[in-house]
Amino acid sequence: MKWDNPVSGGPASGERLIGWLLRPSSRLLQTVCLAVLLGIAVSTSLRANWGSDNAFVVKAAQTLLAGGSPYEDKRFLYLPSAVLMAVPEALLPQTVLRWVLPVGMSALLGAGWLAALRLLRVPLRSRLAVGGFAALALAYKPYVNLVLIGNWTAISAAALPVALLLAHRRHWGAAGLVIGLAIACKPMLVPIGLLFLLARQWRGLAVAVLVPLGISLAGALMMPSPSLFFTKTLPFLLKGQDAYALPWDASPIAVLPRLGVPEPLAVLVAFAGAGTGLWGAWTRWRRPDADGDGGELRLVETACMVMLAAFLVSRPSFDHYLLVVLPLLLASAVRPGSMPRSPWFWVALGPQVAGIPWPSELEHKRRAFKDCFTLCALAALLARRALGSGRVTLGPVTTAGSPPRTEPECAATPAESASRTAF
């Protein structure tokens, strides 16, 4: 099923643009893009507030090494396995970590981008591959934010495309290992377990569950009072944290009450949206692949739909969470009918573009309003695409020795929906 609308000149223009983007990039473009990425990393290292989120994880590892319980700090919200994963960082001097962390964050995001390109069969030296990532880093504000704060969301942003690439190559056990290690660092990719269920890949699902469970058990045995995770940290997290994180929480459950919506209604709206998203993921997985697609687009859109549905009800849900799905969606632009070929996709990303002036009411502690709009819009667009009807139209088929014909018994091709292309 194609999503592009055959408006006069639309698909042809889109294909010309995609063809241009898939051509090899010049040395000059490669140099400029590398300079952009390094410039962001270096400028981040020079800022006084670098690594603010990562500091909580490093502090937890330092507390463990000192013989204390990491969960005495209510701001440490990860599994016990994350403490073990953070020990190498805790052993590095601050001066070294200041320069290594931003580069590491950029490298993780770049690894996710490369895996997304490989999955969608985009040439790695193409203009889209080289310039696309630099444009994302330069124009998408949450990218700079993630590199600055050093949040371990970057690990999930790298792990999801890598796992989908392995799954597409039928290495579901290895995909489960990648997801499991990412969950051990930060439990963001727990919803991807649904993808293993849909694919009936029980071995991969078992690996994804047992790896973080085993590492967490080892971490719990090494720390005093591990029960604080259940008695202190988990209740704090289920309440959506406190006023410290509320201004940045982009989930509808947090944003709608700030706009005057009663909290029970906000919860109902968020869970209704998440339920629709999960229904869309199930529908998209069951839908046959379009011609020329080997299942890559189905994997990408199902996984992204699952994650977006989870972000709608996650407490908290920050702006940089979308970097887990955005590289996959952007790379899918090479496929006809993909979501980036709709102009509404770019409208949804508009509030996140750096350099656009916004009213002061939408900046700083009210930035979550823009983030919530982008999250809800992307989820709605992908759900609409997943749940689109499969109408049938007639198309010409030419057989050997016969003229083109358009009778129903000769050909039936999926219809294209009424959305306009962005190209």
Phi, psi and chi 1 to 4 in degrees:
 res  aa     phi    psi   chi1   chi2   chi3   chi4
   1 MET       -  123.6 -178.5  171.2   62.6      -
   2 LYS   -92.0  149.0  -64.7 -179.5 -179.3  179.7
   3 TRP  -104.8  -19.3 -155.0   38.5      -      -
   4 ASP   -67.0  144.3  -57.8   56.8      -      -
   5 ASN   -95.7  128.5 -175.9   36.1      -      -
   6 PRO   -73.9   56.9   28.3  -33.5      -      -
   7 VAL   -69.9  145.4  179.7      -      -      -
   8 SER   -56.1  120.9  177.5      -      -      -
   9 GLY    85.9  -14.8      -      -      -      -
  10 GLY   -66.9  -64.4      -      -      -      -
  11 PRO   -59.7  -37.5  -24.0   34.4      -      -
  12 ALA   -63.6  -43.2      -      -      -      -
  13 SER   -64.1  -40.3  -59.2      -      -      -
  14 GLY   -62.8  -42.6      -      -      -      -
  15 GLU   -67.6  -35.2  -69.7  -55.3  -37.6      -
  16 ARG   -64.8  -41.4  -75.7 -163.9  -61.8  -91.5
  17 LEU   -65.6  -43.7  177.0   57.5      -      -
  18 ILE   -62.8  -41.2  -68.9  -63.1      -      -
  19 GLY   -60.3  -39.8      -      -      -      -
  20 TRP   -66.5  -40.5 -177.5   84.3      -      -
  21 LEU   -67.7  -27.2  -71.1  173.0      -      -
  22 LEU   -86.6   -3.4  -67.9  179.2      -      -
  23 ARG   -74.2  156.2  -67.1  172.3 -171.6  167.9
  24 PRO   -59.9  139.7  -23.0   33.1      -      -
  25 SER   -80.2  153.3   58.6      -      -      -
  26 SER   -80.8  163.4   64.0      -      -      -
  27 ARG   -61.2  -36.5  -67.9  -73.6 -177.1   89.6
  28 LEU   -63.2  -45.2  177.1   60.1      -      -
  29 LEU   -63.3  -41.0  178.7   61.3      -      -
  30 GLN   -62.3  -41.4  -64.4  172.4   16.0      -
  31 THR   -66.2  -45.0  -57.2      -      -      -
  32 VAL   -62.2  -43.9  170.4      -      -      -
  33 CYS   -65.9  -39.7  -68.3      -      -      -
  34 LEU   -63.7  -39.0  179.6   60.5      -      -
  35 ALA   -64.2  -37.1      -      -      -      -
  36 VAL   -63.2  -47.2  167.6      -      -      -
  37 LEU   -65.4  -44.7  -61.0  175.7      -      -
  38 LEU   -66.5  -36.3  -68.7  177.9      -      -
  39 GLY   -62.9  -40.7      -      -      -      -
  40 ILE   -64.3  -42.6  -68.2  174.3      -      -
  41 ALA   -65.2  -44.6      -      -      -      -
  42 VAL   -67.0  -44.9  170.3      -      -      -
  43 SER   -62.6  -33.5   62.8      -      -      -
  44 THR   -65.6  -42.4  -60.9      -      -      -
  45 SER   -61.8  -27.3  -60.9      -      -      -
  46 LEU   -85.8   -7.8  -63.3  175.1      -      -
  47 ARG   -84.0  148.6  -66.3  179.0   61.4  171.1
  48 ALA   -73.3  -28.2      -      -      -      -
  49 ASN  -100.6   27.9   60.1  -23.5      -      -
  50 TRP   -69.8  150.8   68.4  -85.1      -      -
  51 GLY    65.6   28.2      -      -      -      -
  52 SER   -64.8  -42.3   55.3      -      -      -
  53 ASP   -74.5  -39.7  -79.8    5.0      -      -
  54 ASN   -63.4  -25.8 -172.2   69.9      -      -
  55 ALA   -61.8  -33.6      -      -      -      -
  56 PHE   -65.7  -38.0  -67.0  112.8      -      -
  57 VAL   -71.3  -43.3 -172.6      -      -      -
  58 VAL   -63.4  -40.7  172.9      -      -      -
  59 LYS   -62.6  -38.4 -179.4 -178.0  176.1 -177.7
  60 ALA   -62.5  -42.5      -      -      -      -
  61 ALA   -66.5  -39.4      -      -      -      -
  62 GLN   -65.6  -36.7  -68.4  172.1  -20.0      -
  63 THR   -63.9  -41.1  -58.0      -      -      -
  64 LEU   -62.9  -44.5  176.2   65.1      -      -
  65 LEU   -64.2  -27.0  -65.5  175.0      -      -
  66 ALA   -86.6   -2.0      -      -      -      -
  67 GLY    94.3    8.7      -      -      -      -
  68 GLY  -100.3  179.9      -      -      -      -
  69 SER   -99.4  122.3  174.7      -      -      -
  70 PRO   -59.7  -25.6  -21.0   32.1      -      -
  71 TYR   -83.5    6.0  -66.2  107.5      -      -
  72 GLU   -66.9  -26.5  -69.1  -70.7  -10.7      -
  73 ASP   -89.4  115.3 -177.7    2.4      -      -
  74 LYS   -69.6  -12.4   66.0  177.3 -176.4  178.8
  75 ARG   -83.4  -11.2  -61.6  -78.5  169.1 -152.1
  76 PHE   -87.9  109.8 -179.5   67.7      -      -
  77 LEU  -115.3   12.3  -54.7  175.0      -      -
  78 TYR   -96.1  174.3  -62.5  164.7      -      -
  79 LEU   -71.1  161.1  -62.0  172.9      -      -
  80 PRO   -56.5  -26.9  -25.6   34.2      -      -
  81 SER   -63.2  -31.9   53.6      -      -      -
  82 ALA   -64.9  -28.3      -      -      -      -
  83 VAL   -63.8  -44.3 -175.7      -      -      -
  84 LEU   -64.8  -38.8  -60.2 -176.9      -      -
  85 MET   -65.4  -26.6  -62.5  -69.5 -170.1      -
  86 ALA   -89.4   -5.9      -      -      -      -
  87 VAL   -57.8  -44.6  167.8      -      -      -
  88 PRO   -57.6  -38.5  -26.4   35.8      -      -
  89 GLU   -65.2  -38.8  -84.1 -166.4   79.6      -
  90 ALA   -65.9  -22.5      -      -      -      -
  91 LEU   -86.1  -10.6  -62.7  176.0      -      -
  92 LEU   -84.8  143.1  -69.8  175.6      -      -
  93 PRO   -65.3  153.3  -17.1   29.0      -      -
  94 GLN   -60.1  -37.0  -78.8  -71.1   97.5      -
  95 THR   -65.2  -37.0   52.3      -      -      -
  96 VAL   -71.3  -45.1  174.8      -      -      -
  97 LEU   -62.7  -33.6 -164.4   58.2      -      -
  98 ARG   -58.1  -36.0  171.0 -179.4  -72.9  -86.5
  99 TRP   -94.6  -27.2  -66.5   98.1      -      -
 100 VAL   -80.4  -38.3  169.7      -      -      -
 101 LEU   -61.7  -50.8 -177.8   62.6      -      -
 102 PRO   -61.3  -38.4  -24.8   36.0      -      -
 103 VAL   -65.5  -40.3  174.2      -      -      -
 104 GLY   -63.5  -41.8      -      -      -      -
 105 MET   -61.0  -44.7  -66.5  -69.1  105.1      -
 106 SER   -63.9  -39.1  -58.7      -      -      -
 107 ALA   -66.0  -39.6      -      -      -      -
 108 LEU   -64.2  -45.1  -74.6  169.6      -      -
 109 LEU   -63.6  -37.6  -66.8  171.0      -      -
 110 GLY   -65.9  -37.5      -      -      -      -
 111 ALA   -63.7  -40.3      -      -      -      -
 112 GLY   -64.3  -38.9      -      -      -      -
 113 TRP   -64.2  -44.3  174.9 -113.4      -      -
 114 LEU   -63.1  -41.4  -70.2  176.9      -      -
 115 ALA   -65.3  -38.6      -      -      -      -
 116 ALA   -62.6  -40.2      -      -      -      -
 117 LEU   -64.4  -43.5  -64.4  173.5      -      -
 118 ARG   -63.0  -40.2  -68.1  -68.9  -61.5  -87.0
 119 LEU   -62.3  -42.9  174.9   61.6      -      -
 120 LEU   -88.5    6.6  -83.1  -57.2      -      -
 121 ARG    60.0   46.2  -70.0  178.6  -76.3  179.3
 122 VAL   -96.9  128.8  178.3      -      -      -
 123 PRO   -56.7  133.1  -23.7   33.1      -      -
 124 LEU   -71.8  -17.4  -61.0 -174.9      -      -
 125 ARG  -101.9   10.2  -64.6 -175.8   59.6 -173.8
 126 SER   -74.5  165.8   64.1      -      -      -
 127 ARG   -63.5  -35.5  -68.5  166.4  176.8  162.7
 128 LEU   -65.1  -43.6  175.4   61.0      -      -
 129 ALA   -65.3  -47.2      -      -      -      -
 130 VAL   -78.8  -54.4  175.7      -      -      -
 131 GLY   -74.8  -29.0      -      -      -      -
 132 GLY   -62.9  -42.8      -      -      -      -
 133 PHE   -69.8  -40.2 -172.8   62.9      -      -
 134 ALA   -64.5  -39.1      -      -      -      -
 135 ALA   -65.2  -39.8      -      -      -      -
 136 LEU   -60.5  -45.1  176.2   67.1      -      -
 137 ALA   -65.6  -37.1      -      -      -      -
 138 LEU   -82.5  -36.2 -161.8   59.8      -      -
 139 ALA   -99.3  -25.0      -      -      -      -
 140 TYR   -94.4  108.0 -168.9   62.2      -      -
 141 LYS   -59.0  -39.2  -69.8  178.2   65.1  175.4
 142 PRO   -61.1  -23.3  -28.8   37.0      -      -
 143 TYR   -62.8  -51.3  177.9   98.5      -      -
 144 VAL   -62.7  -37.3  177.6      -      -      -
 145 ASN   -63.1  -42.8 -178.9   35.7      -      -
 146 LEU   -66.5  -42.1 -179.4   57.6      -      -
 147 VAL   -63.9  -35.9  174.1      -      -      -
 148 LEU   -68.3  -49.0  172.8   65.6      -      -
 149 ILE   -84.9  -14.1   63.6  179.1      -      -
 150 GLY    66.7   29.9      -      -      -      -
 151 ASN   -68.2  144.3 -166.3  -74.9      -      -
 152 TRP   -75.7    9.0  -78.2   18.9      -      -
 153 THR   -57.3  -29.2  -64.8      -      -      -
 154 ALA   -59.1  -32.4      -      -      -      -
 155 ILE   -65.6  -43.6  -62.3  174.7      -      -
 156 SER   -66.4  -36.0  -60.7      -      -      -
 157 ALA   -64.3  -29.6      -      -      -      -
 158 ALA   -83.7  -37.3      -      -      -      -
 159 ALA   -72.0  -39.4      -      -      -      -
 160 LEU   -62.8  -50.9 -178.6   57.6      -      -
 161 PRO   -62.1  -37.4  -22.0   34.2      -      -
 162 VAL   -63.1  -44.1  170.8      -      -      -
 163 ALA   -64.1  -40.6      -      -      -      -
 164 LEU   -66.3  -36.2  -65.1 -176.8      -      -
 165 LEU   -63.9  -42.8  178.0   61.1      -      -
 166 LEU   -66.2  -40.6  -69.0  169.7      -      -
 167 ALA   -63.9  -39.9      -      -      -      -
 168 HIS   -64.1  -30.7  178.9 -103.6      -      -
 169 ARG   -86.6   11.9  -64.4  177.4  176.2  178.2
 170 ARG    67.1   27.9  -57.1 -170.9 -177.1  -81.9
 171 HIS  -104.3   66.0  -58.4  -50.2      -      -
 172 TRP   -69.0  -30.9  -76.0   91.7      -      -
 173 GLY   -63.8  -43.9      -      -      -      -
 174 ALA   -66.4  -37.4      -      -      -      -
 175 ALA   -62.6  -41.0      -      -      -      -
 176 GLY   -63.2  -36.2      -      -      -      -
 177 LEU   -65.1  -43.0  177.1   60.3      -      -
 178 VAL   -63.2  -45.5  171.4      -      -      -
 179 ILE   -63.8  -41.7  -64.6  -64.0      -      -
 180 GLY   -62.4  -42.3      -      -      -      -
 181 LEU   -66.2  -37.5  -70.5  173.4      -      -
 182 ALA   -65.7  -40.3      -      -      -      -
 183 ILE   -65.7  -35.6  -67.4  174.0      -      -
 184 ALA   -61.7  -31.8      -      -      -      -
 185 CYS   -80.0  -45.7  -64.9      -      -      -
 186 LYS  -155.7  125.6 -177.8  175.3 -177.6  176.2
 187 PRO   -75.8   40.4   26.2  -32.8      -      -
 188 MET   -75.9  -33.9  175.0  174.5  -79.9      -
 189 LEU   -92.4   15.1  -65.4 -175.5      -      -
 190 VAL   -55.0  -40.9  168.4      -      -      -
 191 PRO   -60.4  -20.8  -24.6   35.1      -      -
 192 ILE   -66.5  -14.2  -71.4  -61.6      -      -
 193 GLY   -55.1  -28.6      -      -      -      -
 194 LEU   -63.0  -33.5 -179.8   61.1      -      -
 195 LEU   -64.0  -40.3 -177.9   63.8      -      -
 196 PHE   -64.9  -36.2  -70.7   85.0      -      -
 197 LEU   -66.2  -44.3  -70.8  174.6      -      -
 198 LEU   -61.9  -38.1  -68.8  173.8      -      -
 199 ALA   -83.6   -5.1      -      -      -      -
 200 ARG    56.5   42.4  -61.1 -177.6  180.0 -179.6
 201 GLN  -102.6   80.9  -64.7  -65.6  -28.9      -
 202 TRP   -69.2  -35.2  -45.4  117.3      -      -
 203 ARG   -65.1  -46.1  179.8 -179.1  176.4 -175.8
 204 GLY   -62.6  -38.8      -      -      -      -
 205 LEU   -65.0  -41.1  178.6   61.7      -      -
 206 ALA   -62.2  -40.9      -      -      -      -
 207 VAL   -64.7  -42.8  172.5      -      -      -
 208 ALA   -63.4  -28.0      -      -      -      -
 209 VAL   -86.4  -44.3  171.6      -      -      -
 210 LEU   -74.3  -31.3  -66.8  176.6      -      -
 211 VAL   -63.0  -55.4  166.2      -      -      -
 212 PRO   -66.6  -30.5   22.7  -32.3      -      -
 213 LEU   -65.0  -44.3 -173.2   61.7      -      -
 214 GLY   -66.1  -43.1      -      -      -      -
 215 ILE   -68.4  -36.4  -57.7  176.7      -      -
 216 SER   -66.2  -39.9  -67.9      -      -      -
 217 LEU   -62.3  -41.9 -179.2   59.8      -      -
 218 ALA   -63.3  -42.0      -      -      -      -
 219 GLY   -64.6  -39.8      -      -      -      -
 220 ALA   -65.0  -35.9      -      -      -      -
 221 LEU   -70.1  -21.2  -66.7  174.4      -      -
 222 MET   -92.3   -8.7  -64.8  175.4   61.6      -
 223 MET  -117.3  150.4   66.7  179.4   62.8      -
 224 PRO   -77.2  147.3   26.1  -32.3      -      -
 225 SER    53.4   54.2  -56.6      -      -      -
 226 PRO   -67.4  -17.4   26.1  -34.0      -      -
 227 SER   -65.5  -15.1   60.6      -      -      -
 228 LEU   -60.1  -24.1  -72.0  175.1      -      -
 229 PHE   -60.7  -37.9  174.0   78.6      -      -
 230 PHE   -87.2  -32.0  -60.9   99.5      -      -
 231 THR   -91.9  -21.3   60.8      -      -      -
 232 LYS  -123.5  -52.0 -174.9  177.2 -178.6  179.3
 233 THR   -72.7  -48.9  -57.5      -      -      -
 234 LEU   -63.0  -46.6 -161.6   55.9      -      -
 235 PRO   -59.9  -38.4  -24.4   35.1      -      -
 236 PHE   -62.9  -40.4  177.5   75.6      -      -
 237 LEU   -70.6  -39.3 -175.6   59.5      -      -
 238 LEU   -67.2  -23.6  -67.6  176.5      -      -
 239 LYS   -82.2   -0.9  -69.7  179.5 -178.5  178.7
 240 GLY    81.6   24.9      -      -      -      -
 241 GLN    64.8 -145.6  -58.2 -168.4   60.5      -
 242 ASP  -136.7 -161.4   53.2   17.4      -      -
 243 ALA   -63.5  -19.5      -      -      -      -
 244 TYR   -64.7  -41.8  175.2   82.7      -      -
 245 ALA   -98.7  -17.7      -      -      -      -
 246 LEU   -55.3  -42.8 -179.2   61.1      -      -
 247 PRO   -61.2  -20.1  -23.8   35.5      -      -
 248 TRP  -106.1   -1.8  -38.2  110.2      -      -
 249 ASP   -78.5  117.3 -170.4  -12.8      -      -
 250 ALA   -96.9    4.7      -      -      -      -
 251 SER   -69.5  145.1   66.1      -      -      -
 252 PRO   -58.2  -28.5  -24.4   33.9      -      -
 253 ILE   -63.5  -31.3  -59.9  176.8      -      -
 254 ALA   -91.5  -35.1      -      -      -      -
 255 VAL   -80.3  -43.5  170.4      -      -      -
 256 LEU   -60.9  -41.5  -68.2  179.7      -      -
 257 PRO   -61.8  -29.7  -27.6   36.9      -      -
 258 ARG   -70.5  -17.3  -64.8  176.3   65.4 -172.9
 259 LEU   -98.6    7.3  -63.5  174.2      -      -
 260 GLY    99.3    1.3      -      -      -      -
 261 VAL   -80.5  133.4  178.2      -      -      -
 262 PRO   -56.8  140.7  -23.2   32.4      -      -
 263 GLU   -59.5  -42.4 -173.6  171.4   -7.8      -
 264 PRO   -58.4  -38.9  -25.0   35.4      -      -
 265 LEU   -68.1  -38.1 -179.6   58.1      -      -
 266 ALA   -62.5  -41.6      -      -      -      -
 267 VAL   -63.1  -42.8  172.2      -      -      -
 268 LEU   -62.4  -43.6 -178.7   62.6      -      -
 269 VAL   -62.9  -45.1  169.3      -      -      -
 270 ALA   -63.2  -45.2      -      -      -      -
 271 PHE   -70.9  -31.0  -85.4   88.9      -      -
 272 ALA   -65.1  -42.4      -      -      -      -
 273 GLY   -63.7  -41.8      -      -      -      -
 274 ALA   -65.6  -39.8      -      -      -      -
 275 GLY   -63.0  -41.1      -      -      -      -
 276 THR   -62.8  -39.6  -57.1      -      -      -
 277 GLY   -63.2  -41.7      -      -      -      -
 278 LEU   -67.3  -37.0  -66.5  178.6      -      -
 279 TRP   -62.9  -41.1 -179.9   27.1      -      -
 280 GLY   -63.2  -39.4      -      -      -      -
 281 ALA   -63.2  -43.6      -      -      -      -
 282 TRP   -64.0  -41.9  178.6   72.9      -      -
 283 THR   -65.6  -42.8  -57.3      -      -      -
 284 ARG   -64.6  -36.9 -179.5   63.3 -176.5   95.5
 285 TRP   -66.8  -34.8 -179.3 -101.2      -      -
 286 ARG   -81.7  -15.3  -66.0  178.6   64.9 -112.2
 287 ARG   -76.5  132.0 -164.5  172.7   70.9 -150.1
 288 PRO   -59.9  149.9  -20.3   31.2      -      -
 289 ASP   -69.8  149.2  -62.1  -36.0      -      -
 290 ALA   -72.8  164.4      -      -      -      -
 291 ASP   -60.9  137.1  -66.9  -21.1      -      -
 292 GLY    85.5   -2.3      -      -      -      -
 293 ASP  -110.5  127.6 -179.9   51.5      -      -
 294 GLY   -92.9   19.9      -      -      -      -
 295 GLY   102.5   -4.8      -      -      -      -
 296 GLU   -65.5  -45.4  -55.5   93.6  -16.3      -
 297 LEU   -65.8  -36.4 -166.8   58.0      -      -
 298 ARG   -63.8  -43.4 -178.1  176.5   69.9  152.9
 299 LEU   -59.8  -47.0  -93.5  175.2      -      -
 300 VAL   -63.1  -50.6  166.0      -      -      -
 301 GLU   -70.8  -34.8  -67.2 -178.3  -16.8      -
 302 THR   -66.1  -46.7  -56.8      -      -      -
 303 ALA   -63.2  -43.6      -      -      -      -
 304 CYS   -65.7  -37.3  -69.6      -      -      -
 305 MET   -65.2  -40.4 -170.3   70.4  -97.1      -
 306 VAL   -61.8  -45.1  168.9      -      -      -
 307 MET   -68.0  -41.2  -67.9  -54.3  -57.3      -
 308 LEU   -65.0  -38.2  -71.7  172.5      -      -
 309 ALA   -62.2  -39.4      -      -      -      -
 310 ALA   -67.6  -38.5      -      -      -      -
 311 PHE   -64.9  -26.8  -66.8  157.5      -      -
 312 LEU   -65.1  -29.6  -70.8  174.7      -      -
 313 VAL  -113.6   -0.9  -65.9      -      -      -
 314 SER   -70.1  139.4  172.9      -      -      -
 315 ARG  -126.1  111.0  -66.1  -64.1  -48.5  -86.1
 316 PRO   -86.8  176.5   33.8  -35.9      -      -
 317 SER  -138.2  103.1 -175.1      -      -      -
 318 PHE   -94.5  168.2  -63.5  129.4      -      -
 319 ASP   -61.6  -37.1   61.0  -14.8      -      -
 320 HIS   -74.6   -6.8   51.7   78.2      -      -
 321 TYR   -61.8  -31.5  -77.2   16.8      -      -
 322 LEU   -66.8  -15.9  -69.6  178.8      -      -
 323 LEU   -68.2  -11.7  -77.3  166.8      -      -
 324 VAL   -71.3  -34.1  175.6      -      -      -
 325 VAL  -108.5  -23.7  -59.9      -      -      -
 326 LEU   -63.5  -44.0 -165.2   54.8      -      -
 327 PRO   -58.5  -38.1  -26.5   36.0      -      -
 328 LEU   -64.9  -44.0  -73.1  163.4      -      -
 329 LEU   -66.0  -40.8  -66.6  175.6      -      -
 330 LEU   -64.9  -42.3  -70.5  173.7      -      -
 331 ALA   -65.5  -26.9      -      -      -      -
 332 SER   -72.9   -4.3   71.3      -      -      -
 333 ALA   -60.4  -19.9      -      -      -      -
 334 VAL   -72.7  -13.4  -61.4      -      -      -
 335 ARG   -96.3  130.8  -59.8  -59.8  174.7   87.7
 336 PRO   -57.8  136.2  -23.6   33.4      -      -
 337 GLY    85.1   -0.5      -      -      -      -
 338 SER   -71.9  163.3   59.8      -      -      -
 339 MET   -62.5  -38.2 -158.6  166.8   79.0      -
 340 PRO   -63.4  -11.0  -25.6   36.0      -      -
 341 ARG   -85.1    3.1  -63.5 -154.2  178.3 -166.8
 342 SER   -98.7  138.0  165.4      -      -      -
 343 PRO   -63.9  -24.3   23.7  -34.1      -      -
 344 TRP   -68.9  -25.4  -62.0  111.6      -      -
 345 PHE   -60.9  -42.9  174.1   81.4      -      -
 346 TRP   -76.8  -28.9  -57.1  100.7      -      -
 347 VAL   -64.2  -40.8  170.5      -      -      -
 348 ALA   -62.1  -35.5      -      -      -      -
 349 LEU   -82.3  -10.3  -65.9 -178.0      -      -
 350 GLY   -52.2  -46.2      -      -      -      -
 351 PRO   -63.5  -15.0  -24.7   35.1      -      -
 352 GLN   -97.9   -0.4  -53.1  -61.3  -29.5      -
 353 VAL   -75.5  128.7  175.7      -      -      -
 354 ALA   -69.6  144.6      -      -      -      -
 355 GLY    93.6  -11.8      -      -      -      -
 356 ILE   -82.2  123.6  -64.9 -178.8      -      -
 357 PRO   -73.3  133.2   26.2  -32.7      -      -
 358 TRP  -123.7  155.7  -67.8   94.0      -      -
 359 PRO   -57.0  150.3  -22.2   31.7      -      -
 360 SER   -59.4  -24.4   58.8      -      -      -
 361 GLU   -66.5  -18.3  -69.4   78.2    7.5      -
 362 LEU  -106.3   14.5  -63.5  178.4      -      -
 363 GLU  -114.7  167.2  -65.0  -64.3  -21.5      -
 364 HIS    57.5 -118.7  -57.7  -62.3      -      -
 365 LYS   -75.4   -3.3  -69.4 -170.4  175.1 -177.4
 366 ARG  -112.9   15.3  -65.7 -172.4  177.5 -178.3
 367 ARG   -63.0  -24.2 -169.5 -173.6   66.5 -165.4
 368 ALA   -60.5  -24.2      -      -      -      -
 369 PHE   -62.7  -44.0  -62.4  158.6      -      -
 370 LYS   -66.6  -40.9  -63.2 -170.6  -60.4 -179.4
 371 ASP   -64.1  -39.3  -57.6  -26.1      -      -
 372 CYS   -65.9  -39.5 -177.6      -      -      -
 373 PHE   -59.9  -46.2  169.2   79.9      -      -
 374 THR   -63.4  -44.5  -61.0      -      -      -
 375 LEU   -60.5  -49.8  167.9   60.5      -      -
 376 CYS   -66.4  -38.4  -65.7      -      -      -
 377 ALA   -66.3  -44.7      -      -      -      -
 378 LEU   -63.6  -41.9  -72.0  179.1      -      -
 379 ALA   -62.8  -42.4      -      -      -      -
 380 ALA   -65.9  -41.6      -      -      -      -
 381 LEU   -64.3  -43.7  -71.8  170.8      -      -
 382 LEU   -70.5  -36.7 -167.0   53.3      -      -
 383 ALA   -65.4  -39.4      -      -      -      -
 384 ARG   -61.6  -42.2  174.3 -174.1  179.5  -83.8
 385 ARG   -66.7  -41.3  167.3  164.3  164.7   74.2
 386 ALA   -67.6  -34.9      -      -      -      -
 387 LEU   -96.0    5.4  -64.4  172.1      -      -
 388 GLY   -60.7  145.5      -      -      -      -
 389 SER   -75.1  153.5   61.3      -      -      -
 390 GLY  -103.8   65.6      -      -      -      -
 391 ARG   -64.1  160.0  -67.1  179.0  -66.6  112.6
 392 VAL  -122.2  134.1  174.7      -      -      -
 393 THR  -125.1  168.6   57.6      -      -      -
 394 LEU   -97.0  143.8  -56.1 -179.9      -      -
 395 GLY  -138.4  155.3      -      -      -      -
 396 PRO   -74.2  142.8   26.8  -33.4      -      -
 397 VAL  -129.5  131.1  171.1      -      -      -
 398 THR  -108.5  124.0  -56.8      -      -      -
 399 THR  -106.1  162.6   58.2      -      -      -
 400 ALA   -61.1  126.6      -      -      -      -
 401 GLY    79.1   12.0      -      -      -      -
 402 SER  -135.5  152.1   64.0      -      -      -
 403 PRO   -74.1  165.2   28.4  -35.1      -      -
 404 PRO   -60.3  142.7  -21.3   31.9      -      -
 405 ARG  -133.1  157.1  -58.4  174.1   61.7 -169.1
 406 THR  -130.0   19.5   57.3      -      -      -
 407 GLU   -68.3  154.2  -74.3   81.6    3.8      -
 408 PRO   -57.9  -36.7  -25.1   32.9      -      -
 409 GLU   -72.7  -10.1   65.9  -87.8   12.3      -
 410 CYS   -90.1  -38.1  -64.9      -      -      -
 411 ALA  -158.1  144.1      -      -      -      -
 412 ALA  -147.3  118.5      -      -      -      -
 413 THR  -121.1  150.0   58.0      -      -      -
 414 PRO   -59.1  142.7  -21.0   32.1      -      -
 415 ALA   -80.2  158.9      -      -      -      -
 416 GLU   -98.0  140.5  -60.9  168.9  -41.2      -
 417 SER   -79.8 -177.2   73.3      -      -      -
 418 ALA   -90.2    9.4      -      -      -      -
 419 SER   -76.4  145.0  -61.1      -      -      -
 420 ARG   -91.1  151.2  -61.4  176.9   62.0 -173.6
 421 THR   -79.6  158.2   62.4      -      -      -
 422 ALA   -90.9   -6.4      -      -      -      -
 423 PHE  -107.9      -  -59.0  112.8      -      -
